[in-house]
Amino acid sequence: MKGLFIISGLGILAMLAEIFKFKRLLYPIVLLGILVAYAANFMEFNNNMSIEHFNNMIRFDNVALAFSGVILITAFFWFILANDYFNNETSLADHFALVLFAITGGLMLTAFSNMTTLFLGIEILSIPLYVLAASKKNDMKSNEAGFKYLIMGSLASAFLLFGIALIYGATGTFDIMLMRSKISAGNLPMFFYAGVIMMLVAMCFKVSAAPFHFWAPDVYEGSSTVITALMSTIVKTAAFAAFMRLFLIGFGGINETWSLALSIIIALSLIISNITAAAQSSVKRMLAYSSISHAAFMLMAILAVNAHFSVQAILYYTLAYSIGSIASFTVLYQVSKNGDTSFEAFNGLAKRNPMIALGMLIAMLSLAGIPVTAGFFAKYFIFTTLMASSFKWLLILAVLTSCVGVYYYFKVIIAMYFKKPHTEEPLQIDASHAMLLGITSVITIVIGLLPDLILKML
């Protein structure tokens, strides 16, 4: 709870920085503020908190605190990655405020207990991202990305609101626990189930699952690399925390209504994302399509409808995926400063800068799910969670499509270690980015070697 207040307070402080002329101090203030928010978040464990004045519409239980912790850790690493981005931007205070309010929306999504708060959290998260996607004002692709994200995001929000309206009409409540008790009582009208499917469509759009993924590659490619990293990590974690809370707690009692539709969405996501990612010539677009595949894996845990194991699996997966993505986007940011995001830009990277290449190697192995990295156990926990369900055929499909994933992740590794560089000039890297790569690489290996310990800590 205090973490939410601290991050939203930092966003307000950022808006005042331009007026009171302390915007150059914002960066260290924000980094320190995130660490304080994480400490406050950690101290609230086993002490469920809610805002009684708002009818308990936000409740920070241990699950919410755990996902908030993942978001805050990722946010701290992201701001280290984005150091150059904030140094080079003229609208410094505006960009800080937008990012911090997006994180505020993400924290709300981990802890909502009312569909009104769900909608507010999604909009607080999404609206700053529409602006950030189009923040490269003189770049046509960035303008297109922001416009496309706005239009498609608005359509998804319309589906979400329509679904909420239908569910409220059937149950007479926005509170997900009261809604759950109404579902248990039975005798609900048919339009209630139509509302559930509409909310499923809206949430699948937010996590970029196929066939509602078509906005993601263009938005990821057109946005600045650091903004793409924000979308791929913090936004994805928050969206899955909300998806899980809504469908495991709110609609868990009627999983037969939405499980078949979700299984088809997962299958489409696995097939479309991996085949399309393998055909890409841009590493940035490849990472965009691969994020759809990772979304499908996390949806498999929700499909299992096993509250304890599903929460553990998604929590571990979001942490492993976020750390791996931050590392890969850090390297991509360094390599693509000349605007080239193709696989050829990575040719001979191991000779030009062995440390960057090693960081990218560990990140690619983790995203591909290779032992002994965090990504291996992330997929293992998903598989074991789904094993008890009736959708075992998805496991076979997931294993087969993961083999395709290994192919396109290893394309980057082959380019770095086995192809000749275009230039022998060493690739320089900022000290902060070098430190970030070192930290993320160590975390990826440690949580891959000690997965049970990490789960107990979380």
VOPAGU-2260 file (C-alpha; in pm, 1 decimal, decimal comma):
REM VOPAGU-2260
SITE   aa  ch    i         X         Y         Z
SITE  MET   A    0       0,0       0,0       0,0
SITE  LYS   A    1     273,6     246,8      97,0
SITE  GLY   A    2     462,3     155,5    -218,8
SITE  LEU   A    3     164,2     267,0    -427,7
SITE  PHE   A    4     149,1     599,2    -243,4
SITE  ILE   A    5     525,2     655,2    -280,8
SITE  ILE   A    6     530,0     588,9    -657,1
SITE  SER   A    7     222,6     806,5    -721,1
SITE  GLY   A    8     382,3    1078,4    -504,4
SITE  LEU   A    9     698,8    1057,4    -715,8
SITE  GLY   A   10     482,8    1106,4   -1027,3
SITE  ILE   A   11     330,4    1423,9    -879,9
SITE  LEU   A   12     678,4    1540,4    -775,3
SITE  ALA   A   13     800,9    1490,8   -1132,4
SITE  MET   A   14     522,4    1717,8   -1263,4
SITE  LEU   A   15     635,7    1989,9   -1022,3
SITE  ALA   A   16    1005,0    1955,5   -1113,4
SITE  GLU   A   17     976,9    2183,1   -1417,2
SITE  ILE   A   18     802,1    2458,4   -1219,9
SITE  PHE   A   19    1041,4    2453,0    -924,4
SITE  LYS   A   20    1350,2    2389,0   -1140,3
SITE  PHE   A   21    1489,5    2072,9    -983,8
SITE  LYS   A   22    1440,2    1837,7   -1280,1
SITE  ARG   A   23    1811,8    1745,7   -1289,1
SITE  LEU   A   24    1769,9    1595,4    -941,2
SITE  LEU   A   25    1476,6    1379,9   -1050,4
SITE  TYR   A   26    1679,3    1078,0   -1159,2
SITE  PRO   A   27    1849,3    1005,5    -822,6
SITE  ILE   A   28    1527,2    1098,8    -637,2
SITE  VAL   A   29    1326,4     848,8    -842,8
SITE  LEU   A   30    1582,2     567,4    -800,3
SITE  LEU   A   31    1589,8     626,4    -424,2
SITE  GLY   A   32    1208,8     652,3    -412,5
SITE  ILE   A   33    1168,6     314,3    -586,7
SITE  LEU   A   34    1403,8     150,8    -335,9
SITE  VAL   A   35    1205,3     305,2     -48,1
SITE  ALA   A   36     880,0     184,4    -208,6
SITE  TYR   A   37    1022,9    -167,3    -238,6
SITE  ALA   A   38    1133,0    -163,7     127,7
SITE  ALA   A   39     786,0     -46,2     236,1
SITE  ASN   A   40     630,9    -312,6      15,0
SITE  PHE   A   41     850,3    -581,5     174,1
SITE  MET   A   42     766,9    -472,4     529,4
SITE  GLU   A   43     392,6    -509,1     462,6
SITE  PHE   A   44     414,7    -885,0     402,5
SITE  ASN   A   45     168,3   -1091,8     609,0
SITE  ASN   A   46     -16,5    -768,5     691,7
SITE  ASN   A   47    -303,3    -743,4     442,1
SITE  MET   A   48    -395,3    -378,4     387,4
SITE  SER   A   49    -687,6    -208,4     217,3
SITE  ILE   A   50    -828,0     144,5     190,9
SITE  GLU   A   51   -1148,6     132,7     393,4
SITE  HIS   A   52   -1256,0     481,1     282,9
SITE  PHE   A   53   -1284,4     351,6     -74,3
SITE  ASN   A   54   -1493,2      49,5      20,4
SITE  ASN   A   55   -1182,1    -175,9      17,6
SITE  MET   A   56   -1153,7    -153,9    -361,1
SITE  ILE   A   57    -775,4    -204,0    -336,3
SITE  ARG   A   58    -640,2    -480,5    -113,8
SITE  PHE   A   59    -267,3    -550,5     -81,8
SITE  ASP   A   60    -256,1    -915,3      21,6
SITE  ASN   A   61      64,0   -1121,3      -2,6
SITE  VAL   A   62       5,6   -1209,7    -368,0
SITE  ALA   A   63     -39,9    -842,3    -459,0
SITE  LEU   A   64     271,2    -749,7    -259,9
SITE  ALA   A   65     475,4   -1019,3    -435,0
SITE  PHE   A   66     375,9    -898,9    -782,6
SITE  SER   A   67     428,1    -537,3    -672,6
SITE  GLY   A   68     777,7    -638,0    -562,3
SITE  VAL   A   69     853,9    -780,5    -908,2
SITE  ILE   A   70     725,7    -459,4   -1071,1
SITE  LEU   A   71     934,4    -237,1    -840,5
SITE  ILE   A   72    1252,9    -443,7    -892,9
SITE  THR   A   73    1199,9    -429,1   -1268,1
SITE  ALA   A   74    1126,0     -54,2   -1251,1
SITE  PHE   A   75    1455,4       8,0   -1070,0
SITE  PHE   A   76    1648,1    -184,5   -1335,6
SITE  TRP   A   77    1451,2     -11,4   -1611,5
SITE  PHE   A   78    1544,2     337,0   -1487,4
SITE  ILE   A   79    1911,7     234,1   -1492,3
SITE  LEU   A   80    1864,2     119,4   -1853,6
SITE  ALA   A   81    1681,5     443,2   -1940,3
SITE  ASN   A   82    1951,8     674,0   -1802,3
SITE  ASP   A   83    2050,1     794,6   -2151,4
SITE  TYR   A   84    1686,9     831,8   -2253,6
SITE  PHE   A   85    1615,9    1081,4   -1977,8
SITE  ASN   A   86    1943,9    1265,1   -2030,7
SITE  ASN   A   87    1869,5    1323,9   -2398,0
SITE  GLU   A   88    1504,3    1421,9   -2370,0
SITE  THR   A   89    1400,5    1786,9   -2359,7
SITE  SER   A   90    1067,9    1700,5   -2192,5
SITE  LEU   A   91    1248,7    1542,7   -1899,5
SITE  ALA   A   92     993,9    1601,3   -1621,3
SITE  ASP   A   93     702,1    1498,3   -1845,6
SITE  HIS   A   94     862,0    1166,3   -1932,1
SITE  PHE   A   95     943,4    1089,6   -1568,7
SITE  ALA   A   96     583,8    1165,1   -1470,5
SITE  LEU   A   97     437,7     950,1   -1749,6
SITE  VAL   A   98     653,0     648,4   -1661,8
SITE  LEU   A   99     584,2     680,1   -1287,8
SITE  PHE   A  100     208,8     706,4   -1339,9
SITE  ALA   A  101     222,9     400,1   -1566,0
SITE  ILE   A  102     395,8     213,1   -1281,6
SITE  THR   A  103     126,3     343,0   -1043,1
SITE  GLY   A  104    -140,2     190,2   -1267,4
SITE  GLY   A  105      55,2    -134,9   -1271,5
SITE  LEU   A  106      66,6    -148,2    -891,4
SITE  MET   A  107    -310,1     -89,0    -878,2
SITE  LEU   A  108    -365,0    -385,3   -1109,8
SITE  THR   A  109    -183,6    -620,5    -873,6
SITE  ALA   A  110    -418,5    -536,1    -585,8
SITE  PHE   A  111    -765,2    -451,7    -720,6
SITE  SER   A  112   -1063,1    -615,4    -551,4
SITE  ASN   A  113   -1327,8    -427,7    -747,7
SITE  MET   A  114   -1385,1    -404,7   -1123,3
SITE  THR   A  115   -1393,5     -24,5   -1100,3
SITE  THR   A  116   -1037,0     -29,6    -969,5
SITE  LEU   A  117    -943,8    -277,5   -1242,8
SITE  PHE   A  118   -1059,1     -33,1   -1509,4
SITE  LEU   A  119    -887,5     263,7   -1341,5
SITE  GLY   A  120    -562,7      69,0   -1309,5
SITE  ILE   A  121    -566,6     -32,3   -1676,7
SITE  GLU   A  122    -633,4     322,7   -1793,7
SITE  ILE   A  123    -372,4     478,3   -1560,4
SITE  LEU   A  124    -125,7     223,6   -1697,1
SITE  SER   A  125    -225,0     257,8   -2063,0
SITE  ILE   A  126    -273,8     630,8   -2123,9
SITE  PRO   A  127      88,3     728,8   -2040,9
SITE  LEU   A  128     207,0     447,0   -2269,1
SITE  TYR   A  129      11,6     586,1   -2564,2
SITE  VAL   A  130     208,3     910,0   -2523,1
SITE  LEU   A  131     543,0     738,6   -2458,9
SITE  ALA   A  132     504,6     516,8   -2766,4
SITE  ALA   A  133     480,9     831,2   -2980,5
SITE  SER   A  134     749,5    1021,9   -2787,7
SITE  LYS   A  135     994,0    1029,8   -3082,0
SITE  LYS   A  136     811,7    1325,1   -3235,1
SITE  ASN   A  137    1006,8    1340,5   -3563,1
SITE  ASP   A  138     991,4     966,3   -3628,6
SITE  MET   A  139     699,7     851,2   -3846,6
SITE  LYS   A  140     715,8     495,0   -3706,6
SITE  SER   A  141     690,8     627,0   -3351,2
SITE  ASN   A  142     389,8     841,7   -3442,8
SITE  GLU   A  143     228,7     539,8   -3607,2
SITE  ALA   A  144     302,8     325,8   -3300,1
SITE  GLY   A  145     139,6     574,8   -3063,0
SITE  PHE   A  146    -165,6     620,1   -3286,7
SITE  LYS   A  147    -212,2     245,5   -3341,7
SITE  TYR   A  148    -171,7     173,6   -2970,6
SITE  LEU   A  149    -426,3     443,2   -2883,4
SITE  ILE   A  150    -689,6     317,0   -3128,9
SITE  MET   A  151    -648,8     -50,6   -3045,1
SITE  GLY   A  152    -618,4      18,8   -2671,0
SITE  SER   A  153    -939,0     222,2   -2679,4
SITE  LEU   A  154   -1119,4     -63,1   -2854,6
SITE  ALA   A  155    -999,6    -308,6   -2588,0
SITE  SER   A  156   -1112,7     -70,0   -2313,0
SITE  ALA   A  157   -1456,3     -55,5   -2477,0
SITE  PHE   A  158   -1477,9    -436,0   -2466,7
SITE  LEU   A  159   -1370,0    -430,4   -2103,1
SITE  LEU   A  160   -1630,3    -170,3   -2003,9
SITE  PHE   A  161   -1907,9    -346,6   -2192,4
SITE  GLY   A  162   -1815,4    -672,2   -2020,7
SITE  ILE   A  163   -1809,8    -504,6   -1678,1
SITE  ALA   A  164   -2152,0    -350,3   -1746,8
SITE  LEU   A  165   -2303,0    -688,0   -1840,1
SITE  ILE   A  166   -2154,4    -857,0   -1533,3
SITE  TYR   A  167   -2276,6    -577,7   -1306,0
SITE  GLY   A  168   -2622,5    -605,9   -1459,4
SITE  ALA   A  169   -2628,0    -977,6   -1381,5
SITE  THR   A  170   -2474,7    -972,9   -1031,3
SITE  GLY   A  171   -2549,2    -621,1    -902,4
SITE  THR   A  172   -2193,5    -572,6    -775,3
SITE  PHE   A  173   -1847,3    -464,0    -889,8
SITE  ASP   A  174   -1673,3    -638,3    -597,6
SITE  ILE   A  175   -1505,7    -956,1    -723,9
SITE  MET   A  176   -1556,8   -1149,6    -397,9
SITE  LEU   A  177   -1929,6   -1068,0    -387,4
SITE  MET   A  178   -1942,9   -1151,6    -757,3
SITE  ARG   A  179   -1777,9   -1486,2    -681,4
SITE  SER   A  180   -2045,1   -1567,5    -420,3
SITE  LYS   A  181   -2321,6   -1478,1    -670,5
SITE  ILE   A  182   -2159,9   -1713,4    -922,6
SITE  SER   A  183   -2152,2   -1992,1    -661,6
SITE  ALA   A  184   -2524,0   -1939,4    -598,4
SITE  GLY   A  185   -2589,0   -2000,0    -971,1
SITE  ASN   A  186   -2897,1   -1898,7   -1173,1
SITE  LEU   A  187   -2722,9   -1620,8   -1367,7
SITE  PRO   A  188   -2862,1   -1485,6   -1697,2
SITE  MET   A  189   -2688,2   -1564,5   -2027,8
SITE  PHE   A  190   -2563,6   -1209,1   -2076,5
SITE  PHE   A  191   -2340,2   -1258,8   -1769,8
SITE  TYR   A  192   -2139,2   -1518,3   -1962,9
SITE  ALA   A  193   -2124,5   -1284,8   -2263,3
SITE  GLY   A  194   -1970,9   -1025,3   -2029,3
SITE  VAL   A  195   -1708,2   -1275,7   -1911,3
SITE  ILE   A  196   -1605,9   -1352,6   -2272,0
SITE  MET   A  197   -1586,0    -980,7   -2352,9
SITE  MET   A  198   -1357,6    -926,0   -2054,4
SITE  LEU   A  199   -1147,6   -1222,9   -2166,8
SITE  VAL   A  200   -1102,8   -1060,0   -2509,1
SITE  ALA   A  201   -1006,7    -726,2   -2350,3
SITE  MET   A  202    -750,5    -883,4   -2117,0
SITE  CYS   A  203    -601,7   -1092,9   -2398,7
SITE  PHE   A  204    -549,3    -769,1   -2590,1
SITE  LYS   A  205    -370,7    -614,0   -2292,4
SITE  VAL   A  206    -128,1    -908,3   -2268,8
SITE  SER   A  207     -95,0    -921,0   -2652,9
SITE  ALA   A  208    -218,8   -1278,1   -2696,7
SITE  ALA   A  209    -313,5   -1396,2   -3047,7
SITE  PRO   A  210    -532,7   -1319,5   -3235,1
SITE  PHE   A  211    -542,3    -986,2   -3046,7
SITE  HIS   A  212    -167,5    -933,9   -3084,1
SITE  PHE   A  213    -151,5    -748,8   -3416,9
SITE  TRP   A  214     -74,1    -413,3   -3254,8
SITE  ALA   A  215     226,8    -536,3   -3055,6
SITE  PRO   A  216     502,8    -581,4   -3320,9
SITE  ASP   A  217     440,0    -240,8   -3481,5
SITE  VAL   A  218     413,3     -60,6   -3146,9
SITE  TYR   A  219     725,0    -233,8   -3012,6
SITE  GLU   A  220     923,0    -153,6   -3327,5
SITE  GLY   A  221     809,4     208,0   -3358,9
SITE  SER   A  222     864,2     299,1   -2994,1
SITE  SER   A  223    1201,6     390,7   -2850,3
SITE  THR   A  224    1392,9      79,2   -2737,3
SITE  VAL   A  225    1371,8     174,3   -2369,4
SITE  ILE   A  226     994,0     229,9   -2395,4
SITE  THR   A  227     962,6    -110,3   -2564,3
SITE  ALA   A  228    1150,6    -256,8   -2265,8
SITE  LEU   A  229     898,0     -89,7   -2033,4
SITE  MET   A  230     604,0    -239,7   -2224,4
SITE  SER   A  231     765,0    -582,3   -2237,6
SITE  THR   A  232     836,2    -606,4   -1863,9
SITE  ILE   A  233     644,8    -385,5   -1619,2
SITE  VAL   A  234     329,9    -362,4   -1831,0
SITE  LYS   A  235     327,0    -737,0   -1900,5
SITE  THR   A  236     375,0    -825,0   -1532,3
SITE  ALA   A  237      93,5    -591,5   -1421,4
SITE  ALA   A  238    -143,3    -716,3   -1691,8
SITE  PHE   A  239     -90,4   -1080,7   -1593,3
SITE  ALA   A  240    -132,9   -1004,6   -1224,1
SITE  ALA   A  241    -472,1    -850,5   -1311,5
SITE  PHE   A  242    -565,9   -1131,9   -1552,8
SITE  MET   A  243    -483,4   -1393,3   -1290,2
SITE  ARG   A  244    -671,9   -1217,2   -1010,1
SITE  LEU   A  245    -979,7   -1164,8   -1226,9
SITE  PHE   A  246   -1006,2   -1513,8   -1376,1
SITE  LEU   A  247    -875,0   -1728,2   -1089,9
SITE  ILE   A  248   -1061,1   -1546,7    -811,3
SITE  GLY   A  249   -1352,2   -1374,1    -982,0
SITE  PHE   A  250   -1440,3   -1624,1   -1256,4
SITE  GLY   A  251   -1266,7   -1936,5   -1124,7
SITE  GLY   A  252   -1600,4   -2097,5   -1039,6
SITE  ILE   A  253   -1716,7   -2088,2   -1402,6
SITE  ASN   A  254   -1391,1   -2185,6   -1571,7
SITE  GLU   A  255   -1579,8   -2421,6   -1803,6
SITE  THR   A  256   -1727,3   -2108,4   -1966,0
SITE  TRP   A  257   -1395,9   -1953,0   -2067,4
SITE  SER   A  258   -1136,2   -2234,6   -2053,3
SITE  LEU   A  259   -1198,1   -2367,6   -2406,0
SITE  ALA   A  260   -1177,9   -2018,7   -2557,7
SITE  LEU   A  261    -858,9   -1949,0   -2361,1
SITE  SER   A  262    -702,0   -2278,5   -2471,3
SITE  ILE   A  263    -761,1   -2185,1   -2838,2
SITE  ILE   A  264    -610,6   -1840,1   -2776,7
SITE  ILE   A  265    -303,5   -2003,6   -2617,5
SITE  ALA   A  266    -261,9   -2245,5   -2909,8
SITE  LEU   A  267    -288,7   -1963,7   -3164,9
SITE  SER   A  268     -42,9   -1753,1   -2966,7
SITE  LEU   A  269     214,8   -2032,6   -2952,0
SITE  ILE   A  270     191,3   -2112,7   -3323,3
SITE  ILE   A  271     163,5   -1762,0   -3469,8
SITE  SER   A  272     422,2   -1596,9   -3245,8
SITE  ASN   A  273     698,0   -1854,6   -3283,1
SITE  ILE   A  274     662,6   -1909,5   -3657,4
SITE  THR   A  275     646,8   -1533,9   -3722,5
SITE  ALA   A  276     937,1   -1458,9   -3485,8
SITE  ALA   A  277    1153,9   -1711,0   -3670,7
SITE  ALA   A  278    1093,5   -1523,1   -3996,2
SITE  GLN   A  279    1196,2   -1178,9   -3866,0
SITE  SER   A  280    1510,8    -996,5   -3973,1
SITE  SER   A  281    1489,3    -740,8   -3687,8
SITE  VAL   A  282    1585,4    -844,1   -3333,3
SITE  LYS   A  283    1338,8    -588,6   -3196,3
SITE  ARG   A  284    1046,4    -738,6   -3387,6
SITE  MET   A  285    1165,0   -1086,7   -3295,5
SITE  LEU   A  286    1152,1    -993,1   -2926,5
SITE  ALA   A  287     804,7    -847,4   -2982,1
SITE  TYR   A  288     672,8   -1171,5   -3131,7
SITE  SER   A  289     853,8   -1381,2   -2870,0
SITE  SER   A  290     675,8   -1179,5   -2597,0
SITE  ILE   A  291     347,5   -1315,8   -2737,8
SITE  SER   A  292     483,2   -1669,0   -2694,1
SITE  HIS   A  293     576,7   -1593,1   -2332,8
SITE  ALA   A  294     227,8   -1452,0   -2278,8
SITE  ALA   A  295      86,6   -1784,6   -2397,5
SITE  PHE   A  296     295,3   -1971,2   -2137,3
SITE  MET   A  297     163,7   -1753,6   -1855,3
SITE  LEU   A  298    -192,7   -1797,7   -1982,2
SITE  MET   A  299    -139,1   -2174,6   -1951,6
SITE  ALA   A  300     -97,7   -2132,4   -1575,0
SITE  ILE   A  301    -428,0   -1940,4   -1558,1
SITE  LEU   A  302    -595,2   -2212,2   -1766,6
SITE  ALA   A  303    -492,3   -2472,5   -1507,1
SITE  VAL   A  304    -717,8   -2295,3   -1248,2
SITE  ASN   A  305    -499,2   -2412,9    -960,4
SITE  ALA   A  306    -481,1   -2107,7    -736,5
SITE  HIS   A  307    -169,3   -2197,5    -535,2
SITE  PHE   A  308      48,8   -2342,0    -813,5
SITE  SER   A  309     -78,4   -2101,4   -1080,6
SITE  VAL   A  310      16,3   -1798,7    -871,1
SITE  GLN   A  311     362,2   -1942,5    -797,8
SITE  ALA   A  312     423,6   -2029,3   -1163,2
SITE  ILE   A  313     316,3   -1687,6   -1298,3
SITE  LEU   A  314     508,6   -1502,9   -1026,8
SITE  TYR   A  315     831,3   -1689,5   -1102,4
SITE  TYR   A  316     776,5   -1658,3   -1478,1
SITE  THR   A  317     719,2   -1281,7   -1467,5
SITE  LEU   A  318    1036,7   -1233,8   -1262,6
SITE  ALA   A  319    1249,9   -1454,2   -1490,1
SITE  TYR   A  320    1103,9   -1303,1   -1807,9
SITE  SER   A  321    1137,6    -943,0   -1685,5
SITE  ILE   A  322    1502,8    -987,2   -1586,1
SITE  GLY   A  323    1587,8   -1156,8   -1917,1
SITE  SER   A  324    1403,4    -890,7   -2117,6
SITE  ILE   A  325    1573,1    -601,3   -1936,2
SITE  ALA   A  326    1914,0    -756,4   -2014,4
SITE  SER   A  327    1831,8    -821,1   -2381,4
SITE  PHE   A  328    1691,6    -471,3   -2435,8
SITE  THR   A  329    1997,4    -319,8   -2263,9
SITE  VAL   A  330    2223,3    -490,2   -2519,4
SITE  LEU   A  331    1988,4    -406,0   -2806,8
SITE  TYR   A  332    1991,0     -41,3   -2696,7
SITE  GLN   A  333    2371,3     -32,3   -2706,0
SITE  VAL   A  334    2403,3    -215,1   -3037,7
SITE  SER   A  335    2127,6     -24,7   -3220,5
SITE  LYS   A  336    2231,3     331,8   -3138,9
SITE  ASN   A  337    2285,6     383,1   -3513,6
SITE  GLY   A  338    1925,8     270,3   -3577,4
SITE  ASP   A  339    2012,4     -82,1   -3698,6
SITE  THR   A  340    1816,3    -348,2   -3505,7
SITE  SER   A  341    1881,3    -634,8   -3750,5
SITE  PHE   A  342    2052,0    -962,3   -3659,8
SITE  GLU   A  343    2351,9    -848,4   -3867,0
SITE  ALA   A  344    2410,3    -564,0   -3617,9
SITE  PHE   A  345    2510,9    -834,1   -3365,2
SITE  ASN   A  346    2771,9    -992,0   -3593,7
SITE  GLY   A  347    3100,5   -1040,9   -3409,5
SITE  LEU   A  348    2975,7    -870,1   -3092,9
SITE  ALA   A  349    3180,9   -1113,1   -2881,0
SITE  LYS   A  350    3498,8    -968,3   -3033,8
SITE  ARG   A  351    3390,9    -606,7   -3007,6
SITE  ASN   A  352    3276,1    -632,7   -2644,8
SITE  PRO   A  353    3287,4    -978,1   -2476,4
SITE  MET   A  354    3099,2    -859,0   -2166,0
SITE  ILE   A  355    2795,4    -734,6   -2360,9
SITE  ALA   A  356    2792,0   -1055,1   -2564,0
SITE  LEU   A  357    2800,3   -1266,0   -2245,7
SITE  GLY   A  358    2508,7   -1069,8   -2098,5
SITE  MET   A  359    2307,8   -1119,8   -2418,7
SITE  LEU   A  360    2401,9   -1489,2   -2427,4
SITE  ILE   A  361    2264,5   -1548,1   -2076,1
SITE  ALA   A  362    1948,7   -1347,1   -2155,3
SITE  MET   A  363    1883,3   -1541,6   -2479,0
SITE  LEU   A  364    1941,1   -1876,9   -2306,3
SITE  SER   A  365    1696,2   -1776,8   -2031,1
SITE  LEU   A  366    1428,0   -1659,4   -2273,5
SITE  ALA   A  367    1473,7   -1984,2   -2469,6
SITE  GLY   A  368    1431,7   -2188,7   -2148,5
SITE  ILE   A  369    1776,0   -2352,0   -2143,9
SITE  PRO   A  370    1914,6   -2494,1   -1813,9
SITE  VAL   A  371    2058,6   -2360,7   -1577,9
SITE  THR   A  372    1894,9   -2024,6   -1634,7
SITE  ALA   A  373    1577,7   -1888,6   -1475,3
SITE  GLY   A  374    1381,3   -1937,8   -1797,1
SITE  PHE   A  375    1413,6   -2316,7   -1777,1
SITE  PHE   A  376    1240,5   -2345,3   -1440,3
SITE  ALA   A  377     989,4   -2076,5   -1541,4
SITE  LYS   A  378     864,8   -2306,8   -1818,6
SITE  TYR   A  379     899,6   -2615,4   -1598,5
SITE  PHE   A  380     666,3   -2466,7   -1334,4
SITE  ILE   A  381     411,8   -2378,8   -1604,9
SITE  PHE   A  382     422,3   -2734,5   -1742,7
SITE  THR   A  383     380,4   -2896,9   -1399,8
SITE  THR   A  384      90,0   -2664,2   -1318,5
SITE  LEU   A  385     -93,4   -2751,7   -1641,8
SITE  MET   A  386     -18,6   -3123,6   -1606,0
SITE  ALA   A  387    -313,0   -3174,1   -1367,9
SITE  SER   A  388    -562,4   -3013,4   -1610,1
SITE  SER   A  389    -746,3   -3163,3   -1907,2
SITE  PHE   A  390    -546,9   -2952,8   -2154,6
SITE  LYS   A  391    -235,0   -3171,9   -2173,2
SITE  TRP   A  392    -233,6   -3137,9   -2553,4
SITE  LEU   A  393    -117,7   -2780,1   -2501,9
SITE  LEU   A  394     198,0   -2913,4   -2333,8
SITE  ILE   A  395     295,3   -3100,2   -2651,3
SITE  LEU   A  396     229,3   -2790,2   -2861,3
SITE  ALA   A  397     427,6   -2573,4   -2617,7
SITE  VAL   A  398     729,9   -2805,7   -2631,2
SITE  LEU   A  399     724,5   -2816,6   -3013,7
SITE  THR   A  400     692,5   -2440,1   -3051,5
SITE  SER   A  401     963,6   -2386,9   -2788,2
SITE  CYS   A  402    1201,0   -2569,1   -3023,7
SITE  VAL   A  403    1124,6   -2300,8   -3282,7
SITE  GLY   A  404    1195,4   -2042,4   -3010,8
SITE  VAL   A  405    1539,0   -2193,0   -2952,5
SITE  TYR   A  406    1610,9   -2141,1   -3323,5
SITE  TYR   A  407    1548,3   -1766,9   -3331,8
SITE  TYR   A  408    1712,1   -1696,0   -2996,3
SITE  PHE   A  409    2020,1   -1887,9   -3109,6
SITE  LYS   A  410    2031,7   -1678,1   -3428,3
SITE  VAL   A  411    2143,3   -1388,9   -3205,6
SITE  ILE   A  412    2401,4   -1607,2   -3028,5
SITE  ILE   A  413    2541,4   -1738,8   -3359,2
SITE  ALA   A  414    2567,6   -1383,4   -3494,4
SITE  MET   A  415    2757,7   -1268,6   -3183,4
SITE  TYR   A  416    3005,7   -1556,9   -3159,9
SITE  PHE   A  417    3041,1   -1714,1   -3505,7
SITE  LYS   A  418    3007,7   -1430,8   -3759,5
SITE  LYS   A  419    3261,7   -1169,8   -3859,8
SITE  PRO   A  420    3196,5    -815,4   -3736,0
SITE  HIS   A  421    3137,4    -533,0   -3985,0
SITE  THR   A  422    3393,0    -326,6   -3796,3
SITE  GLU   A  423    3676,3    -411,6   -3556,2
SITE  GLU   A  424    3609,4     -98,6   -3348,5
SITE  PRO   A  425    3530,4    -194,0   -2985,1
SITE  LEU   A  426    3173,9    -123,1   -2873,2
SITE  GLN   A  427    3176,6     107,5   -2572,1
SITE  ILE   A  428    2916,8      71,5   -2296,7
SITE  ASP   A  429    2816,9     302,1   -2011,4
SITE  ALA   A  430    2927,7     198,1   -1662,2
SITE  SER   A  431    2564,2     194,0   -1542,7
SITE  HIS   A  432    2462,8     -39,3   -1827,1
SITE  ALA   A  433    2763,8    -263,9   -1763,0
SITE  MET   A  434    2660,6    -288,5   -1398,0
SITE  LEU   A  435    2299,6    -360,4   -1498,1
SITE  LEU   A  436    2406,4    -641,9   -1732,3
SITE  GLY   A  437    2622,6    -791,6   -1459,2
SITE  ILE   A  438    2342,2    -781,0   -1200,9
SITE  THR   A  439    2075,6    -924,0   -1434,6
SITE  SER   A  440    2310,3   -1203,4   -1549,9
SITE  VAL   A  441    2386,8   -1304,2   -1191,3
SITE  ILE   A  442    2017,0   -1294,3   -1093,9
SITE  THR   A  443    1924,5   -1506,3   -1397,7
SITE  ILE   A  444    2174,2   -1776,1   -1298,5
SITE  VAL   A  445    2098,5   -1761,8    -923,1
SITE  ILE   A  446    1720,5   -1792,3    -955,7
SITE  GLY   A  447    1779,2   -2066,5   -1212,8
SITE  LEU   A  448    1994,1   -2262,1    -967,4
SITE  LEU   A  449    1776,5   -2195,5    -659,8
SITE  PRO   A  450    1415,6   -2179,3    -785,1
SITE  ASP   A  451    1253,7   -2321,0    -469,4
SITE  LEU   A  452    1436,0   -2073,5    -249,0
SITE  ILE   A  453    1321,4   -1784,8    -467,5
SITE  LEU   A  454     960,3   -1903,3    -459,8
SITE  LYS   A  455     966,8   -1922,9     -80,3
SITE  MET   A  456    1113,4   -1572,2     -61,8
SITE  LEU   A  457     843,7   -1438,9    -294,6
